[in-house]
């Protein structure tokens, strides 16, 4: 959402930022990076809370804000519980909803869970659908969403990537970049790993750990893995990985560090949707550790490959992907860095620059 906020700011359009702060540390560093100060911080993070209790708190705390601000439109992004509950809260007050990153589908409510259900419900609520790709637009059309309410904008995550990379190229450095720049700028093979999806907890993470161990022990791959703080992730990583000289299990890193790191590695193994969209900009191949993806455009473009949490598929596809020349330049199928501009163009057209808030 940061590029949308920055675009509102550049056009002097009145806007209000509200965050739920489910992930306090992850949120705060992104807000600082983009110089965004929320007008409302609901601070709903609570250890061990479930999705139902979180949803209830979003409804109860967001409703008086909607009543007080009475906005022309509420913009939500993606498929989180925050996005769904916020869209529902706006709907209950007859406030139009704009869904950024609309139209993504696996049509399997268990993968990803609960995101697939969340985004399908948001699509029933939204008045405006800002889709990242033609494929996403066609998904909505097949579900009888009016074509005049669908605008293919590209994904704002690519806007954020372009903006951030330019800031890094202009000389930004932090402790992480200084520490790892010499280690990563070698001829050695480096693989970035991330894992956080609920459906991969347990046996899936165990299979991934075994594959990573084999890559390090038998194929001399160097692994860097920023470990998600969720205990279900940390407990699922095998003990053998923690003391291996070529496996680096590190604390979660901030957004600019991740943007920099993606450019330094040879390949990424991840269950992240965002990384599937970001990595093509840098020509880095991705192995998707999920059984299905709502982003088939990456597979069609050859930038990513579905391997699930299958040990053999992960190991085999690492080397299949790396047979191609490193950092092949491809057009990112998920955007060109102008999504936020297109979103605000449509809102100004429908509401008028002097009226939208």
C-alpha positions as CSV (number, residue, x, y, z in Angstrom):
1,X,0.0,0.0,0.0
2,X,3.0,2.3,0.5
3,X,3.1,3.4,-3.2
4,X,-0.6,4.3,-3.1
5,X,0.0,6.4,0.0
6,X,3.0,8.1,-1.6
7,X,1.0,8.8,-4.8
8,X,-1.9,10.3,-2.8
9,X,0.7,12.5,-1.0
10,X,2.2,13.6,-4.3
11,X,-1.2,14.6,-5.7
12,X,-2.3,16.3,-2.5
13,X,-5.2,13.9,-2.1
14,X,-6.6,13.7,1.4
15,X,-6.0,10.2,2.8
16,X,-6.0,8.4,6.1
17,X,-3.8,5.5,6.9
18,X,-5.0,2.9,9.3
19,X,-2.9,-0.2,10.4
20,X,-3.9,-3.1,12.5
21,X,-0.2,-3.9,13.5
22,X,-0.6,-7.6,13.5
23,X,3.2,-7.9,13.0
24,X,4.5,-4.9,15.0
25,X,8.2,-5.1,14.2
26,X,7.7,-6.0,10.5
27,X,5.2,-3.1,10.1
28,X,7.2,-0.4,11.9
29,X,10.4,-0.8,9.8
30,X,8.3,-0.6,6.6
31,X,6.5,2.5,7.7
32,X,9.9,4.1,8.6
33,X,11.4,3.1,5.2
34,X,8.5,4.8,3.3
35,X,8.2,7.7,5.7
36,X,4.5,6.9,6.4
37,X,2.9,7.9,9.7
38,X,-0.5,6.2,10.2
39,X,-3.3,8.4,11.5
40,X,-4.7,5.3,13.2
41,X,-2.7,2.4,14.7
42,X,-5.0,-0.2,16.2
43,X,-2.1,-2.1,17.8
44,X,-4.0,-5.4,17.7
45,X,-1.0,-7.8,18.0
46,X,-1.5,-10.4,20.7
47,X,0.5,-13.5,21.2
48,X,-1.3,-16.7,20.2
49,X,-4.5,-15.0,19.0
50,X,-6.6,-16.8,16.5
51,X,-8.2,-15.5,13.4
52,X,-11.7,-15.1,14.9
53,X,-10.6,-13.0,17.8
54,X,-8.4,-10.9,15.5
55,X,-11.4,-10.3,13.2
56,X,-13.6,-9.3,16.1
57,X,-11.1,-6.7,17.3
58,X,-10.7,-5.3,13.8
59,X,-14.5,-4.8,13.5
60,X,-14.9,-3.2,16.9
61,X,-11.9,-0.8,16.6
62,X,-12.3,0.1,13.0
63,X,-16.0,0.9,13.0
64,X,-15.8,4.2,15.0
65,X,-12.9,5.3,12.8
66,X,-15.1,4.8,9.7
67,X,-17.9,6.6,11.4
68,X,-15.7,9.5,12.3
69,X,-13.8,9.8,9.0
70,X,-16.7,9.0,6.7
71,X,-14.4,8.4,3.7
72,X,-15.4,8.3,0.0
73,X,-13.7,4.9,-0.4
74,X,-11.8,2.4,1.7
75,X,-8.8,0.7,-0.1
76,X,-7.7,-2.7,1.1
77,X,-4.8,-4.7,-0.3
78,X,-4.4,-8.4,-0.8
79,X,-6.0,-11.2,1.1
80,X,-5.2,-10.9,4.8
81,X,-7.7,-11.1,7.6
82,X,-7.1,-7.4,8.0
83,X,-8.2,-6.8,4.4
84,X,-11.3,-8.9,4.7
85,X,-12.5,-7.5,8.0
86,X,-11.8,-3.9,6.9
87,X,-13.7,-4.5,3.7
88,X,-16.7,-6.0,5.6
89,X,-16.6,-3.1,8.1
90,X,-16.8,-0.6,5.2
91,X,-19.6,-2.6,3.5
92,X,-21.6,-2.5,6.7
93,X,-21.4,1.3,6.6
94,X,-22.2,1.4,2.9
95,X,-18.7,2.8,2.1
96,X,-17.4,1.7,-1.3
97,X,-14.4,-0.6,-1.2
98,X,-11.4,-0.7,-3.7
99,X,-9.5,-4.0,-3.7
100,X,-5.9,-3.7,-4.6
101,X,-4.3,-6.9,-5.9
102,X,-7.7,-8.3,-6.8
103,X,-8.5,-11.4,-8.8
104,X,-5.9,-13.8,-7.5
105,X,-7.2,-17.3,-7.3
106,X,-6.3,-20.9,-6.6
107,X,-9.9,-22.0,-6.1
108,X,-8.7,-24.2,-3.2
109,X,-9.8,-22.8,0.1
110,X,-7.1,-24.8,1.9
111,X,-4.2,-23.4,-0.1
112,X,-3.4,-20.7,0.8
113,X,-5.5,-20.7,4.0
114,X,-7.2,-18.5,4.9
115,X,-6.2,-16.2,2.1
116,X,-8.1,-17.8,-0.7
117,X,-11.4,-17.5,1.1
118,X,-10.6,-13.9,2.2
119,X,-9.9,-12.6,-1.3
120,X,-13.0,-14.3,-2.8
121,X,-15.2,-12.7,-0.3
122,X,-13.5,-9.3,-0.8
123,X,-14.3,-9.6,-4.5
124,X,-18.0,-9.9,-3.7
125,X,-17.8,-6.7,-1.6
126,X,-15.6,-4.5,-3.7
127,X,-16.8,-1.8,-6.0
128,X,-13.5,-1.4,-7.8
129,X,-11.0,-4.2,-8.5
130,X,-7.4,-3.2,-9.2
131,X,-5.9,-6.4,-10.7
132,X,-2.2,-7.1,-11.2
133,X,-2.5,-9.1,-14.4
134,X,-4.8,-10.0,-17.3
135,X,-5.2,-13.5,-15.8
136,X,-6.5,-12.0,-12.5
137,X,-8.9,-9.8,-14.5
138,X,-10.2,-12.8,-16.3
139,X,-10.8,-14.7,-13.0
140,X,-13.1,-11.9,-11.9
141,X,-14.9,-11.7,-15.2
142,X,-15.6,-15.5,-15.0
143,X,-17.1,-14.8,-11.6
144,X,-19.5,-12.2,-13.1
145,X,-17.8,-9.1,-11.8
146,X,-18.7,-6.2,-14.0
147,X,-15.9,-5.5,-16.5
148,X,-16.3,-1.8,-16.1
149,X,-15.3,-2.2,-12.4
150,X,-12.0,-4.0,-13.2
151,X,-8.8,-2.1,-14.0
152,X,-5.5,-3.9,-14.7
153,X,-2.9,-1.8,-13.0
154,X,0.0,-4.2,-12.3
155,X,0.9,-4.9,-8.7
156,X,1.9,-2.2,-6.3
157,X,4.5,-4.5,-4.8
158,X,6.5,-3.9,-8.0
159,X,6.1,-0.1,-7.5
160,X,7.5,-0.5,-4.0
161,X,10.4,-2.6,-5.3
162,X,11.4,0.0,-7.9
163,X,11.2,2.8,-5.4
164,X,13.2,0.9,-2.8
165,X,15.8,-0.3,-5.2
166,X,16.5,3.2,-6.4
167,X,17.0,4.4,-2.9
168,X,19.5,1.6,-2.3
169,X,21.3,2.4,-5.6
170,X,21.5,6.0,-4.4
171,X,23.8,4.8,-1.6
172,X,21.6,3.5,1.2
173,X,23.4,1.0,3.5
174,X,22.5,-0.6,6.8
175,X,24.2,-3.0,9.1
176,X,22.9,-6.1,7.3
177,X,24.1,-4.9,3.9
178,X,27.5,-4.0,5.3
179,X,27.9,-7.4,7.0
180,X,26.8,-9.6,4.1
181,X,28.1,-7.7,1.0
182,X,31.5,-9.3,1.0
183,X,30.2,-12.8,1.8
184,X,27.6,-12.8,-0.9
185,X,29.7,-11.2,-3.7
186,X,31.6,-14.5,-4.4
187,X,31.5,-17.1,-7.1
188,X,29.8,-19.5,-4.7
189,X,26.2,-20.6,-5.2
190,X,23.9,-18.8,-2.8
191,X,20.2,-19.7,-2.2
192,X,17.7,-17.6,-0.3
193,X,15.0,-19.5,1.6
194,X,11.9,-18.1,3.2
195,X,8.9,-20.0,4.7
196,X,5.9,-18.9,6.6
197,X,2.6,-20.4,5.1
198,X,0.4,-22.1,7.6
199,X,-0.3,-25.0,5.3
200,X,3.5,-25.8,5.3
201,X,3.8,-26.1,9.1
202,X,4.8,-29.6,10.4
203,X,5.8,-32.2,7.8
204,X,6.2,-29.6,5.0
205,X,8.9,-27.7,6.9
206,X,10.6,-31.0,7.9
207,X,10.8,-31.9,4.2
208,X,12.1,-28.5,3.3
209,X,14.8,-28.7,6.0
210,X,15.9,-32.1,4.7
211,X,16.2,-30.7,1.2
212,X,18.2,-27.7,2.4
213,X,20.5,-29.9,4.4
214,X,21.2,-32.1,1.3
215,X,21.9,-29.0,-0.9
216,X,24.4,-27.8,1.7
217,X,26.1,-31.1,2.5
218,X,26.2,-32.9,-0.9
219,X,26.1,-30.0,-3.4
220,X,28.1,-27.3,-1.6
221,X,25.2,-24.8,-1.8
222,X,25.3,-21.8,0.6
223,X,22.0,-21.1,2.2
224,X,20.7,-17.9,3.8
225,X,17.4,-18.3,5.6
226,X,15.7,-15.4,7.4
227,X,13.6,-17.4,9.8
228,X,10.0,-16.2,10.4
229,X,9.4,-15.6,14.1
230,X,6.3,-17.8,14.2
231,X,7.1,-20.7,16.7
232,X,5.5,-23.1,14.2
233,X,8.3,-22.2,11.8
234,X,11.2,-22.1,14.2
235,X,10.3,-25.5,15.7
236,X,10.0,-27.1,12.3
237,X,13.6,-26.5,11.3
238,X,15.9,-29.4,11.9
239,X,18.7,-29.2,14.4
240,X,21.2,-30.3,11.8
241,X,20.7,-27.0,10.0
242,X,21.6,-24.8,12.9
243,X,25.3,-25.8,13.1
244,X,26.1,-26.3,9.4
245,X,28.8,-24.0,8.1
246,X,27.1,-23.4,4.8
247,X,23.6,-22.8,6.3
248,X,23.0,-19.4,7.8
249,X,19.7,-19.2,9.8
250,X,19.4,-15.5,10.5
251,X,16.8,-13.3,12.3
252,X,14.1,-11.7,10.2
253,X,15.4,-8.9,8.1
254,X,13.8,-5.6,7.2
255,X,12.3,-4.8,3.8
256,X,15.3,-2.8,2.3
257,X,17.6,-5.6,3.3
258,X,15.4,-8.2,1.6
259,X,15.3,-6.1,-1.6
260,X,19.1,-6.0,-1.6
261,X,19.5,-9.7,-0.7
262,X,17.2,-10.9,-3.5
263,X,19.6,-9.3,-6.0
264,X,22.7,-11.0,-4.6
265,X,21.5,-14.6,-4.6
266,X,21.4,-17.1,-7.5
267,X,18.0,-18.7,-6.6
268,X,15.2,-18.3,-4.1
269,X,13.2,-21.1,-2.5
270,X,10.0,-19.7,-1.0
271,X,6.3,-20.0,-0.3
272,X,5.9,-16.2,-0.4
273,X,3.5,-14.6,-2.9
274,X,5.3,-11.3,-2.8
275,X,8.7,-12.9,-3.7
276,X,7.1,-14.6,-6.7
277,X,6.2,-11.1,-7.9
278,X,9.5,-9.3,-6.9
279,X,12.2,-11.7,-8.0
280,X,11.5,-11.5,-11.8
281,X,12.5,-7.8,-11.7
282,X,16.0,-9.0,-10.8
283,X,16.0,-12.1,-13.0
284,X,16.3,-14.5,-10.1
285,X,14.5,-17.8,-10.4
286,X,12.0,-18.9,-7.7
287,X,11.1,-22.4,-6.5
288,X,7.6,-22.2,-5.0
289,X,7.2,-24.5,-2.1
290,X,3.4,-24.7,-2.4
291,X,1.1,-27.1,-4.1
292,X,-0.6,-24.4,-6.1
293,X,-0.2,-20.7,-6.8
294,X,-2.5,-17.8,-7.5
295,X,0.3,-16.3,-9.6
296,X,0.5,-18.6,-12.6
297,X,1.9,-15.8,-14.7
298,X,5.4,-16.4,-13.2
299,X,5.3,-20.1,-14.2
300,X,4.2,-19.2,-17.7
301,X,7.0,-16.7,-18.0
302,X,9.5,-19.2,-16.7
303,X,10.5,-17.1,-13.7
304,X,9.1,-19.6,-11.1
305,X,8.5,-23.3,-10.7
306,X,6.0,-25.2,-8.4
307,X,7.8,-27.8,-6.3
308,X,5.6,-28.1,-3.2
309,X,7.3,-29.2,0.0
310,X,8.7,-32.3,-1.9
311,X,12.3,-33.0,-1.0
312,X,13.2,-34.6,-4.3
313,X,11.5,-31.9,-6.4
314,X,13.2,-29.1,-4.5
315,X,16.7,-30.6,-4.9
316,X,16.2,-31.5,-8.6
317,X,14.8,-28.2,-9.6
318,X,17.5,-26.2,-8.0
319,X,19.9,-27.4,-10.6
320,X,17.4,-27.4,-13.5
321,X,16.8,-23.7,-12.8
322,X,20.4,-22.9,-12.5
323,X,21.3,-24.5,-15.9
324,X,20.0,-21.3,-17.5
325,X,22.3,-18.3,-17.3
326,X,22.2,-16.4,-14.1
327,X,20.1,-13.3,-13.9
328,X,18.3,-13.8,-17.2
329,X,16.6,-10.5,-18.0
330,X,12.8,-11.0,-18.4
331,X,9.9,-8.7,-18.3
332,X,8.3,-8.9,-14.9
333,X,4.7,-10.2,-15.6
334,X,3.4,-8.7,-12.4
335,X,4.0,-5.0,-13.1
336,X,6.0,-2.1,-14.4
337,X,6.1,0.2,-11.4
338,X,3.1,2.4,-12.4
339,X,0.3,0.6,-10.6
340,X,-0.3,3.2,-7.9
341,X,-0.5,5.9,-10.6
342,X,-3.2,3.9,-12.5
343,X,-5.2,3.4,-9.3
344,X,-5.2,7.1,-8.4
345,X,-6.0,8.0,-12.0
346,X,-9.2,5.9,-11.8
347,X,-10.2,7.3,-8.4
348,X,-9.7,10.9,-9.5
349,X,-11.8,10.1,-12.6
350,X,-14.6,8.7,-10.5
351,X,-14.6,11.0,-7.5
352,X,-12.8,14.1,-8.7
353,X,-9.5,15.3,-7.3
354,X,-11.0,17.8,-4.9
355,X,-13.6,15.4,-3.5
356,X,-11.9,12.2,-2.9
357,X,-10.7,11.4,0.6
